[in-house]
């Protein structure tokens, strides 16, 4: 009896499954602030809008969205975000998260 040759299959962990999604009820909200807290079972991420550009008296940030995920989903989300940021930086350059380093020092005009 001859050995059967089977096509090579990728392990289940490497296969990407297309999951159908319904975006008809999706809400889009802009956020430039997030706070991460959690419990031993879940990670809680709150999003809001920080309207304060500069100043010494902090304005209260109104949180508008809360996402609660388990740590397995959080790890997959962290990986997906890391990959997205890496692709963006490869295309457009480094993203500096320190605001002070992003501020361009303007030179006074020469007389």
Secondary structure, DSSP 4 states (H G I P E B T S, - for coil): -PPPP------GGGPPP------TT------SEEEEEE-SSEEEEEEEE----S-SSPPPPEEEEEEEEEHHHHHHHHHHHHHHHHHHHHHH------HHHHSPPPPPPP-
